[in-house]
Amino acid sequence: MNDETFDEFTAAIDDRYLEDYTEGSRYRFGEESVDADEIVAFAHRYDPQSIHTDPEAAAGGPFGGLIASGWQTAALMMRLFADNYLTSVASLASPGVDELRWVRPLRPGDRLTLICETTGVRPSRTKPDRGILTTDVTLVNQNAEPILTATAMNMVARRS
């Protein structure tokens, strides 16, 4: 990851519209992390499985220790995505996410970085004030190992 080249936006996040995204551009943002207490608290509320809630039981489980819920991992990805990549003034909604994969477990103390590759920028044929932005996202840990991958789709306003 260190020898890779990444692009920079020419427009600030609070002045970014569909036209400011360029197909083929790659960006890197970070960093987020979680500790064991955050993993357990999230899991108790949203994903109460012992691999997420009980460090002792998780130690004897398939991952050899406590891991974050995939949904918590997705939420951390979304935080980095919204704070850094997705426009704060022209994001309208999302029709969904495709191919969401939890490639490897998120462990306490992992430091996360988000890689975004703009794979599609398409003005709407029926609503000229907006378009669809398609982005391949990869959340990596401090060792540049993928933790989560997905294809995000967002409806984004065009400049008037």
N, C-alpha and C positions, 0 to 999 in steps of 0.2 A: 504494500500500500504506500510506502514511503517514496518509491521512485515513480509513482503514477503522477500524471499531470491532471490537474482539476481546473475547471473554469471558474470564473467569478461573474456574478450578475452585474450588468451595467446600471440596472435600476434597483433602488432600495426596495425592501420588502413592502413598505407602505406606499410605493408608487409603481408596483409591478402588475402588469396586465398580461393577457395571453400573448401579445406580440413580443414580450420580453423573454419568453422561453424559446430556446432554439433546439430543435431536434438534434440529438447527438451530443449535446453538452453534458458534462459530468461535474458534479459538485460533491464536496465533502464537508460535513458539519459534525460537530460534537462539542462537548462530550456529556454523557449522562451515565449515571451508575445507580446501583441499589445495594443496600446492605441486607443482611439476613432478617433483621426486624421488619423492614419494608416488605420483603418477600412474604414473610409469614402473615403480616397484617393484611396485605392484599388478598392472599389465598384464603384466609379465614372468611373474608367477606365475599369473594367472588369465585374461588376455585378450590374448595376445601378437600384437596387430596393430600395424603400424607407426604408425598414427595415435595410438596410446597409448604406444608404447615408444621411438620414435625422433623426437626433436624436428626433426631436419633433414628426414627423409622426410615428417613430418607438415606441415611448412611448405609443401611442394609438393602436399599432399593436398587433399581436398575441403573441409576446414574451415580451411585456412590456418594451421594450427598444432596443437600438441599438445592433445589433449582426453582427459578421463578416460573410462575404460570406463563404459558404462551401468550395469554391475553394481557398480562402485565408487560411482557416484552413488546407486544404490539402497541400498547399505550405509550411506552417509552419511545418507540419509533415514531409514533404520531406526534409526540411532543417535539422531537427534533425536526420533523417534517414541517409542522405548523410554524415553529419558531424561526426557521431558517430558509426553507425552500418555497413553501406555499405562500402566495401573496396574502397580505393582511387586509387589503382593500378590495380585491376583485374576486376572491374565492366565493363561489355561489353555492356549491353543494358537491356531493360526490355520488355518482351512480354505483360505486362499489369498488372493491379491491379483488383482483384476480390472483390466483396462484400463491396465496399466502402459505409460506412454509417456515416451520421452525426447524432450522438446519442443525443446530446444536443447542444445548441448554445454556441459559443465562444463569450464571452462578453469582453468589454474593461477592461484591467487590469488583466484578467485571466493569470495565470502562468502555462505554459504547460510542461509536461514531457512525453517522449515517452517510451512505454514499447514494446519491440520486443521479440517475441518467434519464434525461428527457428523451423519450422514445416516440412521442407523438404530440403534435400541436395542430389541431384541426378546427378551423372555424365551423360553426354550425351552419348547415344549409338552410335551416328553417328559422333560426333566431340569430340575426346578424350581430347582435350585441354581445355574443358569447361564443365559446368554443370548448372543446374537450382537450385537456392536457393529460397525457399518459406518461407515467414515470415508473421506471424500474427502480425499486428501493432495495438496498442491502444494508442491514445493520450488522456491524462488525465489532468484535471485542478488541481489547488492547493488543492482541496478537494478530490482528487483521484476519481473524477467522470469522466467516459468516455465522451469524446467530439467527437472523430472520431475513427472508427475501419475500418480495411481493411486487405486484404491478398495481399501482394506484391510478385511479382515474378521477379527475376533478373537472367540474364545470367552472370556467374562469371567464370573467367579463373581459371584453375587448375595450381598448381605449376609444372614447367617443370622439 
